[in-house]
């Protein structure tokens, strides 16, 4: 089986068995999407309205901004893999609860174990705090973290501001664009 096929199997299995309570209100589950051989995995928070309707992560305004930033570092969406901590849309896009994060966590870890990227990029505090609960995104953004976990093979992490938060905040937007440019440099260093 190819990595892409194995990934599809993971998603099929979790879409059926995931116990997340948001299944009751969301239209559908939104699994991770992209290149199963990617060197980078980006992790967001949870699907929004567009993602809930379309079944793919980051296809709304934040996704458009993300595509622009990828282009600025000469990458395409097809080069990366993108997923969320929580795979179902919280009503009115509220923050996911700790229980909702717990329900989807093993699904995320299976994706990460299979893809085994060189670098994990956190988009926003929710995904960063799932791995590093004590960090503040305002301090940690743009700084590479090296740490070994038992559950996943990757040991390099880059927290960034969430593109949706930065979209309409000029100074945060500028910081995110600058931080994003560090990705190819960091990747080169890890190799
Ligand atoms: N914001 C996220 O965190 N994830 C998405 O998939 C879309 C918007």
Backbone and ligand atoms as CSV (ligand in chain L), in Angstrom:
chain,resi,resn,atom,element,x,y,z
A,1,UNK,N,N,0.836,-1.205,0.000
A,1,UNK,CA,C,0.000,0.000,0.000
A,1,UNK,C,C,0.878,1.264,0.000
A,2,UNK,N,N,0.528,2.275,-0.785
A,2,UNK,CA,C,1.295,3.525,-0.759
A,2,UNK,C,C,0.941,4.303,0.511
A,3,UNK,N,N,1.768,5.292,0.814
A,3,UNK,CA,C,1.508,6.140,1.984
A,3,UNK,C,C,0.157,6.854,1.845
A,4,UNK,N,N,-0.135,7.296,0.619
A,4,UNK,CA,C,-1.405,7.997,0.383
A,4,UNK,C,C,-2.580,7.062,0.639
A,5,UNK,N,N,-2.424,5.805,0.235
A,5,UNK,CA,C,-3.503,4.832,0.466
A,5,UNK,C,C,-3.655,4.538,1.967
A,6,UNK,N,N,-2.523,4.450,2.645
A,6,UNK,CA,C,-2.585,4.202,4.094
A,6,UNK,C,C,-3.262,5.362,4.825
A,7,UNK,N,N,-2.941,6.560,4.347
A,7,UNK,CA,C,-3.540,7.757,4.938
A,7,UNK,C,C,-5.058,7.763,4.718
A,8,UNK,N,N,-5.463,7.406,3.514
A,8,UNK,CA,C,-6.903,7.355,3.197
A,8,UNK,C,C,-7.595,6.343,4.112
A,9,UNK,N,N,-6.895,5.259,4.405
A,9,UNK,CA,C,-7.457,4.230,5.289
A,9,UNK,C,C,-7.621,4.763,6.717
A,10,UNK,N,N,-6.607,5.502,7.171
A,10,UNK,CA,C,-6.685,6.116,8.514
A,10,UNK,C,C,-7.912,7.035,8.581
A,11,UNK,N,N,-8.080,7.870,7.555
A,11,UNK,CA,C,-9.200,8.817,7.558
A,11,UNK,C,C,-10.557,8.099,7.524
A,12,UNK,N,N,-10.651,7.083,6.678
A,12,UNK,CA,C,-11.914,6.327,6.571
A,12,UNK,C,C,-12.278,5.728,7.920
A,13,UNK,N,N,-11.272,5.150,8.550
A,13,UNK,CA,C,-11.505,4.482,9.816
A,13,UNK,C,C,-11.930,5.485,10.901
A,14,UNK,N,N,-11.226,6.625,10.981
A,14,UNK,CA,C,-11.549,7.619,12.008
A,14,UNK,C,C,-12.861,8.349,11.733
A,15,UNK,N,N,-13.166,8.566,10.452
A,15,UNK,CA,C,-14.453,9.211,10.142
A,15,UNK,C,C,-15.597,8.359,10.690
A,16,UNK,N,N,-15.400,7.044,10.677
A,16,UNK,CA,C,-16.443,6.144,11.183
A,16,UNK,C,C,-16.421,6.054,12.703
A,17,UNK,N,N,-15.224,5.974,13.296
A,17,UNK,CA,C,-15.182,5.650,14.730
A,17,UNK,C,C,-14.982,6.847,15.666
A,18,UNK,N,N,-14.664,8.010,15.133
A,18,UNK,CA,C,-14.381,9.154,16.010
A,18,UNK,C,C,-15.597,9.476,16.896
A,19,UNK,N,N,-15.316,9.682,18.178
A,19,UNK,CA,C,-16.408,9.894,19.142
A,19,UNK,C,C,-16.672,11.381,19.398
A,20,UNK,N,N,-16.096,12.264,18.573
A,20,UNK,CA,C,-16.236,13.697,18.814
A,20,UNK,C,C,-17.719,14.115,18.810
A,21,UNK,N,N,-18.122,14.856,19.845
A,21,UNK,CA,C,-19.543,15.264,19.965
A,21,UNK,C,C,-19.944,16.238,18.852
A,22,UNK,N,N,-18.960,16.884,18.248
A,22,UNK,CA,C,-19.266,17.851,17.179
A,22,UNK,C,C,-19.846,17.176,15.939
A,23,UNK,N,N,-19.746,15.857,15.889
A,23,UNK,CA,C,-20.338,15.117,14.765
A,23,UNK,C,C,-21.841,15.392,14.650
A,24,UNK,N,N,-22.443,15.711,15.794
A,24,UNK,CA,C,-23.905,15.931,15.811
A,24,UNK,C,C,-24.284,17.212,15.083
A,25,UNK,N,N,-23.402,18.227,15.143
A,25,UNK,CA,C,-23.762,19.521,14.562
A,25,UNK,C,C,-23.042,19.809,13.239
A,26,UNK,N,N,-21.876,19.199,13.045
A,26,UNK,CA,C,-21.124,19.462,11.808
A,26,UNK,C,C,-21.783,18.723,10.639
A,27,UNK,N,N,-21.574,19.258,9.438
A,27,UNK,CA,C,-22.109,18.581,8.251
A,27,UNK,C,C,-21.335,17.307,7.957
A,28,UNK,N,N,-20.008,17.388,8.178
A,28,UNK,CA,C,-19.137,16.240,7.878
A,28,UNK,C,C,-17.802,16.394,8.602
A,29,UNK,N,N,-17.049,15.308,8.636
A,29,UNK,CA,C,-15.689,15.360,9.144
A,29,UNK,C,C,-14.778,15.939,8.073
A,30,UNK,N,N,-13.764,16.676,8.506
A,30,UNK,CA,C,-12.806,17.263,7.559
A,30,UNK,C,C,-11.427,16.691,7.863
A,31,UNK,N,N,-11.043,15.622,7.159
A,31,UNK,CA,C,-9.727,15.019,7.421
A,31,UNK,C,C,-8.601,15.892,6.895
A,32,UNK,N,N,-7.385,15.594,7.310
A,32,UNK,CA,C,-6.223,16.277,6.757
A,32,UNK,C,C,-6.148,16.044,5.257
A,33,UNK,N,N,-5.370,16.907,4.588
A,33,UNK,CA,C,-5.389,16.889,3.130
A,33,UNK,C,C,-4.008,17.284,2.599
A,34,UNK,N,N,-3.593,16.637,1.525
A,34,UNK,CA,C,-2.334,17.047,0.893
A,34,UNK,C,C,-1.428,15.867,0.632
A,35,UNK,N,N,-0.143,16.179,0.586
A,35,UNK,CA,C,0.863,15.222,0.163
A,35,UNK,C,C,1.279,14.298,1.319
A,36,UNK,N,N,1.037,13.018,1.147
A,36,UNK,CA,C,1.362,12.059,2.215
A,36,UNK,C,C,2.878,11.927,2.412
A,37,UNK,N,N,3.649,12.417,1.425
A,37,UNK,CA,C,5.117,12.349,1.517
A,37,UNK,C,C,5.700,13.705,1.938
A,38,UNK,N,N,4.853,14.600,2.393
A,38,UNK,CA,C,5.300,15.980,2.667
A,38,UNK,C,C,6.382,16.050,3.744
A,39,UNK,N,N,7.254,17.036,3.592
A,39,UNK,CA,C,8.273,17.287,4.625
A,39,UNK,C,C,7.716,18.189,5.728
A,40,UNK,N,N,6.631,18.890,5.400
A,40,UNK,CA,C,6.022,19.791,6.382
A,40,UNK,C,C,4.557,19.433,6.574
A,41,UNK,N,N,4.141,19.408,7.808
A,41,UNK,CA,C,2.714,19.309,8.119
A,41,UNK,C,C,2.302,20.583,8.857
A,42,UNK,N,N,1.253,21.220,8.364
A,42,UNK,CA,C,0.695,22.400,9.025
A,42,UNK,C,C,-0.531,21.958,9.807
A,43,UNK,N,N,-0.620,22.400,11.047
A,43,UNK,CA,C,-1.765,21.998,11.872
A,43,UNK,C,C,-2.551,23.228,12.304
A,44,UNK,N,N,-3.810,23.285,11.894
A,44,UNK,CA,C,-4.697,24.377,12.292
A,44,UNK,C,C,-5.540,23.974,13.489
A,45,UNK,N,N,-6.643,24.682,13.643
A,45,UNK,CA,C,-7.470,24.511,14.836
A,45,UNK,C,C,-8.644,23.559,14.563
A,46,UNK,N,N,-9.596,24.008,13.786
A,46,UNK,CA,C,-10.783,23.213,13.476
A,46,UNK,C,C,-11.389,23.773,12.194
A,47,UNK,N,N,-12.172,22.966,11.484
A,47,UNK,CA,C,-12.782,23.473,10.244
A,47,UNK,C,C,-13.749,24.630,10.515
A,48,UNK,N,N,-13.830,25.546,9.570
A,48,UNK,CA,C,-14.830,26.617,9.613
A,48,UNK,C,C,-15.983,26.248,8.689
A,49,UNK,N,N,-16.797,27.259,8.360
A,49,UNK,CA,C,-18.017,27.009,7.563
A,49,UNK,C,C,-17.690,26.418,6.185
A,50,UNK,N,N,-16.740,27.067,5.499
A,50,UNK,CA,C,-16.389,26.621,4.139
A,50,UNK,C,C,-15.851,25.186,4.150
A,51,UNK,N,N,-15.019,24.906,5.156
A,51,UNK,CA,C,-14.404,23.586,5.252
A,51,UNK,C,C,-15.458,22.531,5.569
A,52,UNK,N,N,-16.405,22.898,6.440
A,52,UNK,CA,C,-17.506,22.001,6.804
A,52,UNK,C,C,-18.331,21.671,5.555
A,53,UNK,N,N,-18.519,22.683,4.711
A,53,UNK,CA,C,-19.307,22.463,3.488
A,53,UNK,C,C,-18.511,21.669,2.453
A,54,UNK,N,N,-17.219,22.003,2.352
A,54,UNK,CA,C,-16.412,21.413,1.263
A,54,UNK,C,C,-15.660,20.151,1.639
A,55,UNK,N,N,-15.512,19.890,2.938
A,55,UNK,CA,C,-14.838,18.654,3.371
A,55,UNK,C,C,-13.322,18.680,3.292
A,56,UNK,N,N,-12.744,19.858,3.046
A,56,UNK,CA,C,-11.269,19.975,3.006
A,56,UNK,C,C,-10.829,21.113,3.919
A,57,UNK,N,N,-9.655,20.953,4.584
A,57,UNK,CA,C,-9.208,22.015,5.482
A,57,UNK,C,C,-8.711,23.255,4.725
A,58,UNK,N,N,-8.872,24.396,5.325
A,58,UNK,CA,C,-8.325,25.663,4.814
A,58,UNK,C,C,-8.690,25.931,3.343
A,59,UNK,N,N,-9.992,25.988,3.080
A,59,UNK,CA,C,-10.434,26.357,1.724
A,59,UNK,C,C,-11.209,27.683,1.741
A,60,UNK,N,N,-11.267,28.344,2.908
A,60,UNK,CA,C,-11.932,29.648,2.999
A,60,UNK,C,C,-10.915,30.781,2.916
A,61,UNK,N,N,-11.246,31.908,3.542
A,61,UNK,CA,C,-10.387,33.100,3.468
A,61,UNK,C,C,-8.998,32.832,4.058
A,62,UNK,N,N,-8.950,32.124,5.190
A,62,UNK,CA,C,-7.643,31.827,5.811
A,62,UNK,C,C,-6.813,30.937,4.874
A,63,UNK,N,N,-7.481,30.030,4.182
A,63,UNK,CA,C,-6.798,29.141,3.242
A,63,UNK,C,C,-6.215,29.896,2.052
A,64,UNK,N,N,-6.944,30.925,1.629
A,64,UNK,CA,C,-6.474,31.741,0.497
A,64,UNK,C,C,-5.201,32.492,0.899
A,65,UNK,N,N,-5.240,33.033,2.105
A,65,UNK,CA,C,-4.075,33.755,2.637
A,65,UNK,C,C,-2.891,32.788,2.788
A,66,UNK,N,N,-3.183,31.603,3.265
A,66,UNK,CA,C,-2.149,30.586,3.431
A,66,UNK,C,C,-1.525,30.219,2.068
A,67,UNK,N,N,-2.362,30.103,1.048
A,67,UNK,CA,C,-1.864,29.773,-0.296
A,67,UNK,C,C,-0.919,30.874,-0.794
A,68,UNK,N,N,-1.245,32.129,-0.463
A,68,UNK,CA,C,-0.378,33.256,-0.864
A,68,UNK,C,C,0.976,33.163,-0.151
A,69,UNK,N,N,0.924,32.806,1.123
A,69,UNK,CA,C,2.193,32.708,1.878
A,69,UNK,C,C,3.024,31.530,1.368
A,70,UNK,N,N,2.346,30.439,1.023
A,70,UNK,CA,C,3.076,29.293,0.465
A,70,UNK,C,C,3.766,29.706,-0.833
A,71,UNK,N,N,3.026,30.436,-1.654
A,71,UNK,CA,C,3.584,30.883,-2.932
A,71,UNK,C,C,4.809,31.776,-2.700
A,72,UNK,N,N,4.754,32.597,-1.638
A,72,UNK,CA,C,5.866,33.514,-1.347
A,72,UNK,C,C,7.152,32.756,-1.004
A,73,UNK,N,N,7.014,31.497,-0.556
A,73,UNK,CA,C,8.220,30.699,-0.289
A,73,UNK,C,C,8.366,29.585,-1.349
A,74,UNK,N,N,7.718,29.824,-2.490
A,74,UNK,CA,C,7.812,28.917,-3.644
A,74,UNK,C,C,7.331,27.501,-3.337
A,75,UNK,N,N,6.298,27.427,-2.540
A,75,UNK,CA,C,5.693,26.124,-2.263
A,75,UNK,C,C,4.247,26.154,-2.714
A,76,UNK,N,N,3.738,24.945,-2.969
A,76,UNK,CA,C,2.327,24.841,-3.341
A,76,UNK,C,C,1.631,23.984,-2.300
A,77,UNK,N,N,0.327,24.078,-2.299
A,77,UNK,CA,C,-0.440,23.254,-1.358
A,77,UNK,C,C,-0.170,21.768,-1.584
A,78,UNK,N,N,0.085,21.416,-2.842
A,78,UNK,CA,C,0.341,19.994,-3.162
A,78,UNK,C,C,1.654,19.493,-2.547
A,79,UNK,N,N,2.527,20.429,-2.139
A,79,UNK,CA,C,3.823,20.016,-1.560
A,79,UNK,C,C,3.694,19.694,-0.075
A,80,UNK,N,N,2.651,20.206,0.534
A,80,UNK,CA,C,2.546,20.101,1.990
A,80,UNK,C,C,1.350,19.229,2.386
A,81,UNK,N,N,1.247,19.001,3.674
A,81,UNK,CA,C,0.063,18.327,4.205
A,81,UNK,C,C,-0.524,19.258,5.251
A,82,UNK,N,N,-1.838,19.392,5.238
A,82,UNK,CA,C,-2.468,20.324,6.170
A,82,UNK,C,C,-3.638,19.650,6.875
A,83,UNK,N,N,-3.689,19.857,8.176
A,83,UNK,CA,C,-4.732,19.191,8.943
A,83,UNK,C,C,-5.145,20.081,10.116
A,84,UNK,N,N,-6.053,19.608,10.911
A,84,UNK,CA,C,-6.525,20.356,12.073
A,84,UNK,C,C,-6.476,19.484,13.326
A,85,UNK,N,N,-6.389,20.145,14.471
A,85,UNK,CA,C,-6.458,19.438,15.756
A,85,UNK,C,C,-7.810,18.731,15.867
A,86,UNK,N,N,-8.870,19.481,15.581
A,86,UNK,CA,C,-10.233,18.960,15.661
A,86,UNK,C,C,-10.782,18.855,14.231
A,87,UNK,N,N,-11.399,17.735,13.918
A,87,UNK,CA,C,-11.781,17.472,12.527
A,87,UNK,C,C,-13.233,17.819,12.197
A,88,UNK,N,N,-13.952,18.370,13.184
A,88,UNK,CA,C,-15.354,18.722,12.959
A,88,UNK,C,C,-15.566,20.182,13.332
A,89,UNK,N,N,-16.441,20.862,12.583
A,89,UNK,CA,C,-16.640,22.306,12.835
A,89,UNK,C,C,-17.376,22.546,14.153
A,90,UNK,N,N,-16.790,23.351,15.044
A,90,UNK,CA,C,-17.545,23.754,16.235
A,90,UNK,C,C,-18.620,24.758,15.829
A,91,UNK,N,N,-19.811,24.678,16.443
A,91,UNK,CA,C,-20.896,25.603,16.072
A,91,UNK,C,C,-20.445,27.058,16.186
A,92,UNK,N,N,-20.824,27.855,15.226
A,92,UNK,CA,C,-20.470,29.294,15.175
A,92,UNK,C,C,-18.961,29.524,15.277
A,93,UNK,N,N,-18.194,28.539,14.903
A,93,UNK,CA,C,-16.720,28.636,14.937
A,93,UNK,C,C,-16.165,28.957,16.328
A,94,UNK,N,N,-16.876,28.542,17.371
A,94,UNK,CA,C,-16.342,28.773,18.718
A,94,UNK,C,C,-15.067,27.943,18.890
A,95,UNK,N,N,-14.294,28.255,19.954
A,95,UNK,CA,C,-13.084,27.471,20.228
A,95,UNK,C,C,-13.464,26.031,20.547
A,96,UNK,N,N,-12.679,25.067,20.056
A,96,UNK,CA,C,-12.959,23.684,20.443
A,96,UNK,C,C,-12.700,23.467,21.937
A,97,UNK,N,N,-13.483,22.614,22.562
A,97,UNK,CA,C,-13.319,22.338,23.995
A,97,UNK,C,C,-12.208,21.301,24.188
A,98,UNK,N,N,-11.687,21.176,25.415
A,98,UNK,CA,C,-10.678,20.136,25.668
A,98,UNK,C,C,-11.193,18.735,25.299
A,99,UNK,N,N,-12.469,18.450,25.544
A,99,UNK,CA,C,-13.032,17.126,25.217
A,99,UNK,C,C,-13.019,16.894,23.700
A,100,UNK,N,N,-13.344,17.948,22.957
A,100,UNK,CA,C,-13.358,17.813,21.490
A,100,UNK,C,C,-11.939,17.587,20.965
A,101,UNK,N,N,-10.983,18.234,21.601
A,101,UNK,CA,C,-9.582,18.023,21.203
A,101,UNK,C,C,-9.153,16.596,21.543
A,102,UNK,N,N,-9.536,16.139,22.717
A,102,UNK,CA,C,-9.182,14.769,23.132
A,102,UNK,C,C,-9.726,13.749,22.142
A,103,UNK,N,N,-10.981,13.961,21.701
A,103,UNK,CA,C,-11.654,12.977,20.849
A,103,UNK,C,C,-10.942,12.812,19.501
A,104,UNK,N,N,-10.283,13.859,19.033
A,104,UNK,CA,C,-9.641,13.806,17.706
A,104,UNK,C,C,-8.126,13.620,17.785
A,105,UNK,N,N,-7.552,13.572,18.974
A,105,UNK,CA,C,-6.089,13.609,19.103
A,105,UNK,C,C,-5.387,12.392,18.518
A,106,UNK,N,N,-5.935,11.219,18.761
A,106,UNK,CA,C,-5.288,10.004,18.266
A,106,UNK,C,C,-5.290,9.966,16.726
A,107,UNK,N,N,-6.343,10.492,16.152
A,107,UNK,CA,C,-6.454,10.616,14.688
A,107,UNK,C,C,-5.273,11.465,14.172
A,108,UNK,N,N,-5.056,12.601,14.823
A,108,UNK,CA,C,-3.948,13.479,14.423
A,108,UNK,C,C,-2.604,12.752,14.568
A,109,UNK,N,N,-2.431,12.069,15.680
A,109,UNK,CA,C,-1.155,11.382,15.904
A,109,UNK,C,C,-0.917,10.292,14.861
A,110,UNK,N,N,-1.976,9.621,14.437
A,110,UNK,CA,C,-1.810,8.601,13.381
A,110,UNK,C,C,-1.385,9.242,12.062
A,111,UNK,N,N,-1.955,10.396,11.761
A,111,UNK,CA,C,-1.553,11.102,10.526
A,111,UNK,C,C,-0.062,11.447,10.605
A,112,UNK,N,N,0.326,11.985,11.762
A,112,UNK,CA,C,1.710,12.462,11.915
A,112,UNK,C,C,2.708,11.301,11.894
A,113,UNK,N,N,2.321,10.189,12.513
A,113,UNK,CA,C,3.220,9.027,12.535
A,113,UNK,C,C,3.443,8.514,11.124
A,114,UNK,N,N,2.381,8.475,10.342
A,114,UNK,CA,C,2.502,7.942,8.982
A,114,UNK,C,C,3.311,8.885,8.085
A,115,UNK,N,N,2.996,10.161,8.125
A,115,UNK,CA,C,3.671,11.109,7.227
A,115,UNK,C,C,5.104,11.347,7.688
A,116,UNK,N,N,5.311,11.376,8.979
A,116,UNK,CA,C,6.652,11.575,9.544
A,116,UNK,C,C,7.377,12.772,8.920
A,117,UNK,N,N,6.778,13.974,9.029
A,117,UNK,CA,C,7.403,15.149,8.389
A,117,UNK,C,C,8.659,15.587,9.138
A,118,UNK,N,N,9.478,16.369,8.455
A,118,UNK,CA,C,10.673,16.941,9.105
A,118,UNK,C,C,10.274,18.042,10.071
A,119,UNK,N,N,9.230,18.777,9.668
A,119,UNK,CA,C,8.828,19.954,10.452
A,119,UNK,C,C,7.310,20.000,10.604
A,120,UNK,N,N,6.887,20.293,11.825
A,120,UNK,CA,C,5.461,20.528,12.071
A,120,UNK,C,C,5.276,22.016,12.337
A,121,UNK,N,N,4.371,22.632,11.581
A,121,UNK,CA,C,4.091,24.058,11.746
A,121,UNK,C,C,2.725,24.200,12.419
A,122,UNK,N,N,2.712,24.841,13.566
A,122,UNK,CA,C,1.445,25.081,14.252
A,122,UNK,C,C,0.846,26.376,13.734
A,123,UNK,N,N,-0.406,26.324,13.300
A,123,UNK,CA,C,-1.100,27.545,12.907
A,123,UNK,C,C,-1.991,27.965,14.076
A,124,UNK,N,N,-1.473,28.831,14.898
A,124,UNK,CA,C,-2.241,29.346,16.027
A,124,UNK,C,C,-1.991,28.622,17.333
A,125,UNK,N,N,-2.549,29.229,18.392
A,125,UNK,CA,C,-2.245,28.742,19.742
A,125,UNK,C,C,-2.893,27.397,20.044
A,126,UNK,N,N,-4.050,27.109,19.430
A,126,UNK,CA,C,-4.712,25.842,19.778
A,126,UNK,C,C,-3.853,24.641,19.414
A,127,UNK,N,N,-3.298,24.651,18.221
A,127,UNK,CA,C,-2.488,23.489,17.846
A,127,UNK,C,C,-1.166,23.500,18.617
A,128,UNK,N,N,-0.566,24.685,18.798
A,128,UNK,CA,C,0.682,24.748,19.573
A,128,UNK,C,C,0.470,24.244,21.003
A,129,UNK,N,N,-0.610,24.705,21.624
A,129,UNK,CA,C,-0.842,24.320,23.027
A,129,UNK,C,C,-1.212,22.858,23.201
A,130,UNK,N,N,-1.610,22.220,22.120
A,130,UNK,CA,C,-1.884,20.784,22.216
A,130,UNK,C,C,-0.583,20.003,22.436
A,131,UNK,N,N,0.524,20.551,21.965
A,131,UNK,CA,C,1.841,19.915,22.142
A,131,UNK,C,C,2.653,20.621,23.228
A,132,UNK,N,N,2.499,21.928,23.308
A,132,UNK,CA,C,3.266,22.732,24.276
A,132,UNK,C,C,2.300,23.610,25.059
A,133,UNK,N,N,1.668,23.021,26.085
A,133,UNK,CA,C,0.576,23.727,26.769
A,133,UNK,C,C,0.996,25.018,27.478
A,134,UNK,N,N,2.275,25.159,27.803
A,134,UNK,CA,C,2.682,26.330,28.587
A,134,UNK,C,C,3.126,27.525,27.743
A,135,UNK,N,N,3.215,27.336,26.430
A,135,UNK,CA,C,3.735,28.430,25.602
A,135,UNK,C,C,2.645,29.438,25.238
A,136,UNK,N,N,3.082,30.670,25.055
A,136,UNK,CA,C,2.179,31.728,24.578
A,136,UNK,C,C,2.546,32.021,23.132
A,137,UNK,N,N,1.552,32.089,22.266
A,137,UNK,CA,C,1.836,32.268,20.837
A,137,UNK,C,C,2.529,33.614,20.585
A,138,UNK,N,N,2.214,34.614,21.410
A,138,UNK,CA,C,2.836,35.933,21.214
A,138,UNK,C,C,4.346,35.897,21.491
A,139,UNK,N,N,4.795,34.947,22.321
A,139,UNK,CA,C,6.240,34.790,22.573
A,139,UNK,C,C,6.866,33.772,21.615
A,140,UNK,N,N,6.119,32.702,21.341
A,140,UNK,CA,C,6.717,31.534,20.679
A,140,UNK,C,C,6.714,31.621,19.154
A,141,UNK,N,N,5.886,32.501,18.573
A,141,UNK,CA,C,5.758,32.516,17.107
A,141,UNK,C,C,7.112,32.746,16.430
A,142,UNK,N,N,7.339,32.012,15.363
A,142,UNK,CA,C,8.552,32.213,14.556
A,142,UNK,C,C,9.818,31.632,15.153
A,143,UNK,N,N,9.702,30.947,16.298
A,143,UNK,CA,C,10.902,30.368,16.919
A,143,UNK,C,C,10.844,28.851,16.842
A,144,UNK,N,N,11.891,28.266,16.296
A,144,UNK,CA,C,11.933,26.806,16.157
A,144,UNK,C,C,12.051,26.154,17.535
A,145,UNK,N,N,11.262,25.105,17.744
A,145,UNK,CA,C,11.337,24.322,18.989
A,145,UNK,C,C,11.800,22.916,18.614
A,146,UNK,N,N,12.773,22.406,19.346
A,146,UNK,CA,C,13.210,21.026,19.119
A,146,UNK,C,C,12.896,20.223,20.368
A,147,UNK,N,N,12.066,19.225,20.201
A,147,UNK,CA,C,11.700,18.390,21.343
A,147,UNK,C,C,11.253,17.010,20.869
A,148,UNK,N,N,11.631,15.995,21.598
A,148,UNK,CA,C,11.212,14.633,21.244
A,148,UNK,C,C,9.957,14.253,22.025
A,149,UNK,N,N,8.995,13.685,21.312
A,149,UNK,CA,C,7.795,13.140,21.937
A,149,UNK,C,C,7.775,11.634,21.711
A,150,UNK,N,N,7.076,10.915,22.565
A,150,UNK,CA,C,6.983,9.458,22.361
A,150,UNK,C,C,5.985,9.146,21.249
A,151,UNK,N,N,4.886,9.909,21.210
A,151,UNK,CA,C,3.767,9.570,20.315
A,151,UNK,C,C,4.001,9.844,18.841
A,152,UNK,N,N,4.901,10.778,18.544
A,152,UNK,CA,C,5.119,11.119,17.129
A,152,UNK,C,C,6.623,11.190,16.841
A,153,UNK,N,N,7.022,10.903,15.597
A,153,UNK,CA,C,8.450,10.864,15.300
A,153,UNK,C,C,9.105,12.231,15.084
A,154,UNK,N,N,8.324,13.234,14.696
A,154,UNK,CA,C,8.906,14.549,14.388
A,154,UNK,C,C,9.379,15.250,15.668
A,155,UNK,N,N,10.536,15.932,15.555
A,155,UNK,CA,C,11.025,16.628,16.750
A,155,UNK,C,C,11.264,18.122,16.515
A,156,UNK,N,N,10.901,18.629,15.332
A,156,UNK,CA,C,11.074,20.056,15.032
A,156,UNK,C,C,9.707,20.712,14.832
A,157,UNK,N,N,9.499,21.831,15.524
A,157,UNK,CA,C,8.183,22.483,15.529
A,157,UNK,C,C,8.342,23.990,15.357
A,158,UNK,N,N,7.462,24.558,14.538
A,158,UNK,CA,C,7.476,26.018,14.372
A,158,UNK,C,C,6.075,26.584,14.627
A,159,UNK,N,N,5.897,27.308,15.726
A,159,UNK,CA,C,4.592,27.949,15.948
A,159,UNK,C,C,4.468,29.242,15.122
A,160,UNK,N,N,3.304,29.432,14.524
A,160,UNK,CA,C,3.006,30.672,13.786
A,160,UNK,C,C,1.654,31.200,14.247
A,161,UNK,N,N,1.409,32.480,14.007
A,161,UNK,CA,C,0.064,32.999,14.240
A,161,UNK,C,C,-0.900,32.300,13.283
A,162,UNK,N,N,-2.158,32.229,13.692
A,162,UNK,CA,C,-3.158,31.606,12.817
A,162,UNK,C,C,-3.496,32.589,11.681
A,163,UNK,N,N,-3.530,32.099,10.431
A,163,UNK,CA,C,-3.820,33.022,9.320
A,163,UNK,C,C,-5.164,33.723,9.451
A,164,UNK,N,N,-6.156,33.077,10.069
A,164,UNK,CA,C,-7.474,33.742,10.208
A,164,UNK,C,C,-7.375,34.913,11.188
A,165,UNK,N,N,-6.557,34.746,12.242
A,165,UNK,CA,C,-6.395,35.818,13.225
A,165,UNK,C,C,-5.596,36.965,12.612
A,166,UNK,N,N,-4.629,36.620,11.761
A,166,UNK,CA,C,-3.731,37.630,11.198
A,166,UNK,C,C,-4.334,38.352,9.990
A,167,UNK,N,N,-5.348,37.734,9.403
A,167,UNK,CA,C,-5.915,38.241,8.150
A,167,UNK,C,C,-6.342,39.707,8.246
A,168,UNK,N,N,-6.990,40.057,9.344
A,168,UNK,CA,C,-7.526,41.422,9.464
A,168,UNK,C,C,-6.808,42.232,10.541
A,169,UNK,N,N,-5.589,41.813,10.873
A,169,UNK,CA,C,-4.802,42.544,11.873
A,169,UNK,C,C,-3.445,42.843,11.241
A,170,UNK,N,N,-3.275,44.088,10.804
A,170,UNK,CA,C,-2.115,44.470,10.007
A,170,UNK,C,C,-0.775,44.044,10.589
A,171,UNK,N,N,-0.554,44.310,11.895
A,171,UNK,CA,C,0.776,44.023,12.436
A,171,UNK,C,C,0.984,42.512,12.580
A,172,UNK,N,N,-0.071,41.812,12.983
A,172,UNK,CA,C,0.049,40.354,13.110
A,172,UNK,C,C,0.275,39.717,11.728
A,173,UNK,N,N,-0.392,40.293,10.744
A,173,UNK,CA,C,-0.264,39.807,9.372
A,173,UNK,C,C,1.192,39.930,8.882
A,174,UNK,N,N,1.793,41.092,9.146
A,174,UNK,CA,C,3.182,41.311,8.732
A,174,UNK,C,C,4.117,40.328,9.438
A,175,UNK,N,N,3.865,40.105,10.719
A,175,UNK,CA,C,4.706,39.167,11.488
A,175,UNK,C,C,4.563,37.758,10.916
A,176,UNK,N,N,3.324,37.356,10.644
A,176,UNK,CA,C,3.091,36.006,10.108
A,176,UNK,C,C,3.798,35.829,8.754
A,177,UNK,N,N,3.695,36.834,7.902
A,177,UNK,CA,C,4.338,36.743,6.577
A,177,UNK,C,C,5.856,36.584,6.743
A,178,UNK,N,N,6.430,37.357,7.673
A,178,UNK,CA,C,7.885,37.255,7.918
A,178,UNK,C,C,8.250,35.905,8.528
A,179,UNK,N,N,7.461,35.451,9.525
A,179,UNK,CA,C,7.728,34.151,10.159
A,179,UNK,C,C,7.640,33.019,9.142
A,180,UNK,N,N,6.684,33.144,8.230
A,180,UNK,CA,C,6.457,32.075,7.243
A,180,UNK,C,C,7.692,31.858,6.370
A,181,UNK,N,N,8.407,32.954,6.129
A,181,UNK,CA,C,9.595,32.881,5.261
A,181,UNK,C,C,10.717,32.071,5.892
A,182,UNK,N,N,10.606,31.814,7.194
A,182,UNK,CA,C,11.646,31.021,7.865
A,182,UNK,C,C,11.529,29.535,7.526
A,183,UNK,N,N,10.359,29.119,7.046
A,183,UNK,CA,C,10.122,27.683,6.827
A,183,UNK,C,C,11.181,27.039,5.924
A,184,UNK,N,N,11.433,27.583,4.715
A,184,UNK,CA,C,12.437,26.907,3.858
A,184,UNK,C,C,13.833,26.906,4.481
A,185,UNK,N,N,14.165,27.961,5.219
A,185,UNK,CA,C,15.491,28.025,5.856
A,185,UNK,C,C,15.601,26.952,6.938
A,186,UNK,N,N,14.560,26.803,7.709
A,186,UNK,CA,C,14.544,25.785,8.769
A,186,UNK,C,C,14.627,24.392,8.152
A,187,UNK,N,N,13.864,24.184,7.092
A,187,UNK,CA,C,13.888,22.868,6.425
A,187,UNK,C,C,15.272,22.505,5.943
A,188,UNK,N,N,15.977,23.495,5.393
A,188,UNK,CA,C,17.343,23.269,4.901
A,188,UNK,C,C,18.264,22.847,6.046
A,189,UNK,N,N,18.064,23.494,7.185
A,189,UNK,CA,C,18.895,23.194,8.367
A,189,UNK,C,C,18.653,21.792,8.876
A,190,UNK,N,N,17.401,21.351,8.843
A,190,UNK,CA,C,17.054,20.038,9.392
A,190,UNK,C,C,17.634,18.933,8.521
A,191,UNK,N,N,17.668,19.150,7.224
A,191,UNK,CA,C,18.119,18.109,6.283
A,191,UNK,C,C,19.548,17.653,6.561
L,1,LIG,N1,N,-9.153,27.503,10.336
L,1,LIG,C1,C,-8.594,26.356,10.806
L,1,LIG,O1,O,-7.974,26.318,11.854
L,1,LIG,N2,N,-8.746,25.270,10.066
L,1,LIG,C2,C,-9.388,25.246,8.906
L,1,LIG,O2,O,-9.462,24.178,8.288
L,1,LIG,C3,C,-9.949,26.453,8.450
L,1,LIG,C4,C,-9.819,27.569,9.184
